[in-house]
Amino acid sequence: MKIIHRYILSEIMKSFLLIFFAIMMIVMISNFLDEIPMMVKHNPALTVQISYFFYKFPFLAAQAIPFALMLAILFSFSQFSRNNELTAIKSVGISYYSIMAPVLILSLCVSILNFAVNETLISASTEKSRYIREVLIEKKTDSKKDVQYDVAKLGEGGRVFYIRKLDILLGSINGICILQTGEGFTVTERLDAESGVWDNGRWVLKNGVIRSFENGREIEMKKFEEYNLYVKDTPDDFIVTKRSYKDILAISI
């Protein structure tokens, strides 16, 4: 990397850090003032309040980073122009394309990193802050996770689960269909049961039937009153949390 490139990037990063921390300070203060009525109403423990804002910070930071970087680039180049540094660089034969190349690479790297963090850390921290607010502060039951309907899941060993009703707390299921798939995602076995319960590492299924298939044709059918299915798919593995972008904004703003 040329000295001029290092100089430009260092100036941009200095401006970026200052602008980023300024934005985050304003956002956090504004967010804190917005949350005061809720905190006063429910009066949670200090540790719960700190944890709530701690888990909200990554989402707010991820939203501020692109804006802060854009302002840092604009501010830095306005300073270069004011001090005639761009003119001096151009006079020694360095093109504007060469000047902008490291800036574009920096922007691309920040965008990729920000996207990756959004898909991993931000998602988990936002969900955690939602849980702290709704369950630990507002004392709402997490009923959306306790009972779920029409659940579909790809399990271990090529099994596909379809469950009409799933009770996470009780570890029970109603209206279950399990498809065992083979090569080319063809169905080799189908299990249907009225109900079931999770018990010591197994699903105990009641009142069902098992059908075996070969080349798309049913070759065997067995009915059962009770059947033990040993799989690693526990009730917690079937939890599906559907959060819209508006839900996330409602939590974080």
ABEGO torsion letter per residue (X at the ends): XBAAAAAAAAAAAAAAAAAAAAAAAAAAAAAAAAAAAAAAAAGBBAAAAAAAAAAAAAAAAAAAAAAAAAAAAAAAAAAAAAAGAAAAAAAAGBBAAAAAAAAAAAAAAAAAAAAAAAABAAAAAAAAAAAAAAAAAAGBBBAAAABBBGBBBBBBGGBBBBBABBBAAAGBBBGBBBBBBBBGGBBABBBBBABBBBBGGBBBBBGBBBBBBBGGBBABBBBBABBBBBBABBAAAABBBBBBAAAAAAAAX
